[in-house]
């Protein structure tokens, strides 16, 4: 039996006719960048996130960069974040001209440890970027308390967590700006790059709208130096087809996660820990096992797809050597890169596929 880590074709088969119709509508209109489809998507993403404003952009990475630019963060500034994340988080800080400051993670959730943030704050600190990793939100209350006490804006990197909740509040809605990715592998993924930002601040909304269009509000008149971060109408149209299915797809992911949790109970497989008060969307299902790298090879022999998210922490990346600041020990992040492993979790998995994966993992560890 073959079980890929992700099967986008299985999802596409269920919505193919609707997607093709939506694409044809855009092509017939020849409104290919921004336009009414993007406005509609912005409104729906904002509503989904319980925010007043949504801004469609070209990628989740550009969402982070535009947010930093709108907050006027640049050379000489520092931004506190996690070293255990996809490159875009720290990369966007560096591209803005600022220095990423890394603090360690909570080993249970893999998210930034709020108790370590305050010690990392310096006179150069200008923002905090918590990353809601693997579909579960960070512990936002203490993060926001620290940020407000030090008058620091918070940018939520919600690339992996659209529609996840923390104490009833939606991902992206708690900080000053929330940033989403619509990369095809995300729970809400397009047919290419795409992203969005959400905010409840009218002034920030206006700034973000300008930042995505070369810093202009009126064509050819530039108040700021922004970027070309505009969202294609084709991506918006496809995402509008997918958006009504997001809730049921997330339910299916949680159902598949529950299957694995039950199958691995009592074994040497460490399963994901979801914080009380959080609802995860399981962008990934992450386990820890002894001899992970050997297991990957064994699962590969059985045609089971896996992935390491992530094999190197940000402070270990060559490009950040001498160009970041480390606050305290990052031992938990370093342990995580050596032990985490993602298993297939996508909604279209059959019971037989889930059982096949679980048995293969258990046969290895027992």
MOSULQUI-V344411 format. One record per backbone hydrogen bond with DSSP energy under -1.0 kcal/mol. NH is the residue of the N-H (numbers start at 1). CO is the residue of the C=O. E is the energy in kcal/mol with one decimal. If there is no record, write none. Layout:
NH&CO&E ; NH&CO&E
This chain:
3&303&-3.1 ; 12&8&-2.5 ; 13&9&-2.1 ; 14&11&-1.1 ; 15&12&-1.3 ; 19&15&-2.4 ; 20&16&-2.7 ; 21&17&-2.0 ; 22&18&-2.1 ; 23&19&-2.5 ; 24&20&-2.4 ; 25&21&-2.0 ; 26&22&-1.7 ; 27&23&-2.5 ; 28&24&-2.8 ; 29&25&-1.8 ; 30&26&-2.0 ; 34&231&-2.5 ; 39&35&-2.0 ; 40&36&-2.4 ; 41&37&-2.2 ; 42&38&-2.8 ; 43&39&-2.1 ; 44&40&-2.1 ; 45&41&-2.9 ; 46&42&-2.2 ; 47&43&-2.2 ; 48&44&-2.6 ; 49&45&-1.7 ; 50&47&-1.3 ; 51&46&-3.0 ; 53&199&-2.2 ; 55&197&-2.7 ; 57&195&-2.8 ; 58&229&-1.2 ; 63&59&-1.5 ; 64&60&-1.8 ; 65&61&-2.3 ; 66&62&-2.8 ; 67&63&-2.1 ; 68&64&-2.2 ; 69&65&-2.4 ; 70&66&-2.5 ; 71&67&-1.5 ; 72&69&-1.5 ; 73&68&-2.3 ; 77&74&-2.1 ; 78&124&-2.4 ; 79&99&-2.2 ; 80&127&-2.2 ; 81&101&-2.8 ; 89&86&-1.3 ; 91&87&-3.0 ; 92&88&-2.3 ; 93&89&-1.3 ; 94&90&-2.3 ; 95&91&-2.5 ; 96&92&-1.7 ; 97&94&-1.5 ; 98&93&-1.8 ; 99&77&-2.5 ; 101&79&-2.8 ; 102&325&-2.7 ; 103&81&-1.9 ; 106&111&-3.2 ; 110&106&-2.8 ; 113&104&-2.4 ; 116&113&-2.0 ; 117&114&-1.4 ; 120&117&-1.7 ; 121&118&-1.2 ; 125&122&-1.2 ; 126&78&-3.1 ; 128&153&-1.8 ; 129&80&-3.1 ; 132&157&-2.3 ; 133&131&-1.5 ; 136&133&-1.8 ; 140&138&-1.6 ; 144&140&-3.0 ; 145&141&-2.1 ; 146&142&-2.2 ; 147&143&-2.5 ; 148&144&-2.6 ; 149&145&-2.0 ; 150&146&-1.8 ; 152&147&-3.2 ; 155&128&-2.4 ; 156&177&-3.0 ; 157&130&-2.6 ; 158&156&-1.4 ; 158&179&-1.9 ; 161&158&-1.9 ; 164&161&-2.4 ; 165&279&-1.6 ; 166&169&-2.5 ; 167&277&-3.2 ; 169&166&-2.1 ; 171&164&-2.3 ; 173&170&-2.1 ; 176&154&-1.9 ; 177&154&-1.6 ; 178&198&-2.6 ; 179&156&-2.7 ; 180&196&-3.3 ; 182&194&-3.3 ; 186&183&-2.5 ; 190&182&-3.2 ; 195&57&-2.4 ; 196&180&-1.6 ; 197&55&-2.2 ; 198&178&-2.2 ; 199&53&-1.7 ; 205&201&-2.3 ; 206&202&-2.0 ; 207&203&-2.2 ; 208&204&-3.0 ; 209&205&-2.2 ; 210&206&-1.6 ; 211&207&-2.7 ; 212&208&-1.7 ; 213&210&-1.5 ; 214&227&-2.9 ; 215&210&-2.2 ; 216&213&-1.4 ; 221&218&-2.4 ; 223&215&-1.8 ; 224&215&-1.8 ; 227&211&-2.9 ; 229&212&-1.9 ; 229&227&-1.2 ; 233&32&-2.4 ; 236&232&-1.8 ; 237&233&-2.6 ; 238&234&-2.1 ; 239&235&-2.5 ; 240&236&-2.1 ; 241&237&-1.2 ; 242&238&-1.7 ; 243&239&-2.6 ; 245&242&-2.0 ; 246&243&-1.4 ; 249&245&-2.4 ; 250&246&-2.3 ; 251&247&-2.0 ; 252&248&-2.1 ; 253&249&-2.0 ; 254&250&-2.3 ; 255&251&-2.2 ; 256&252&-2.5 ; 257&253&-2.4 ; 258&254&-2.2 ; 259&255&-1.7 ; 260&256&-2.1 ; 261&257&-2.9 ; 262&258&-2.2 ; 263&259&-2.5 ; 264&260&-2.7 ; 267&264&-2.2 ; 270&288&-2.7 ; 278&275&-2.2 ; 279&165&-2.0 ; 281&135&-1.8 ; 284&134&-1.1 ; 287&341&-3.0 ; 288&270&-1.6 ; 295&291&-2.1 ; 296&292&-2.3 ; 297&293&-1.4 ; 298&294&-1.9 ; 299&295&-3.0 ; 300&296&-2.3 ; 301&297&-1.7 ; 303&300&-1.9 ; 304&299&-2.5 ; 305&3&-3.2 ; 314&83&-3.2 ; 316&313&-1.3 ; 317&314&-1.4 ; 320&317&-1.4 ; 321&318&-1.5 ; 323&320&-2.3 ; 325&100&-2.4 ; 327&102&-2.7 ; 334&330&-2.1 ; 335&331&-2.2 ; 336&332&-2.1 ; 337&333&-2.1 ; 339&336&-1.6 ; 340&336&-2.4 ; 341&287&-1.7 ; 342&307&-2.9 ; 343&285&-2.3 ; 349&346&-1.7 ; 354&350&-2.4 ; 355&351&-2.5 ; 356&352&-2.1 ; 357&353&-2.4 ; 358&354&-2.6 ; 359&355&-2.4 ; 360&356&-1.8 ; 361&357&-2.2 ; 362&358&-2.5 ; 363&359&-2.5 ; 364&360&-1.1 ; 365&361&-1.9 ; 366&362&-2.0
